[in-house]
């Protein structure tokens, strides 16, 4: 039995050598294809660099820049308009409780109120209630 196992590897050597030769040839072909692709990409990059250096792309980039500047100006104008609208759209009314507290201190609900006056008017409230009233005054745009 041992003689049979020893005799099997010897006849397979030529077949194995043939497979190795085919694998080597396949790798050589793949390497050749990769070299061709690399050369093609390198040529494309060279053409792009030459076009940029010669200024062929400057005309389109200046048009794009002008277009972007116009869009920027339009967006800045729209932003300014929206800020103006948000200033006028703020809540200008107060809840009856807040109006009553301010009236006790002699402050009209529509007028701008300074912080010391608010503190004096809210002295009798708990901290949570003071925070809620101040938040409401800030939302209404009345607290200075």
Order of alpha helices (4+ residues) and beta strands (2+ residues): alpha-alpha-alpha-alpha-alpha
